[in-house]
Amino acid sequence: MDASPKKVRVYSLSTCPACNKLKKFLDENEIVYESIVVDSLDSGEQWLASKELKKYNPSGSYPTVVIEEVVKGFDEPGLKQALGL
């Protein structure tokens, strides 16, 4: 992996199977990431997180992964490329 880790942020929902699969993939590859579980936030925080998510992913789909660039959904080849795996 790169000498300097990339900043990774995951926008997810607690009930989303693809979100859980994505987090498992990141954990298995020892990737440190910030997890924003939107449906576990209070309504004001949910609104802010959704607005921020739509800056990166206008469709607002989950999961959305921001790795110094945006990868939508669980795209394993795209994730590996963005993470340098």
C-alpha positions, 0 to 999 in steps of 0.5 A: 500500500502507499506510504501515506494512506489516503483519506477514505470516507464512507456514506452508508445506511445501517440496513444496506447490504452493499454498505456492509459488504463495502465496510467488510472489504475495507476492514479485511484490507486494513483500510482506515476510514471514516464511517458516516451511517446516515440513518443513525444520525439525528434529523439535522445531521442526516440532512447535512450528511445527505447534502454533503453526499450529493456533492460527491454523488448527485444520485445520493445512492448508498454506499458512496465512498470518497477516496480523495475521489469518488467511487460509487457503490461497491465497485471492487476493481475501482476500490482497489485502484483508488486504494492502491491495492 
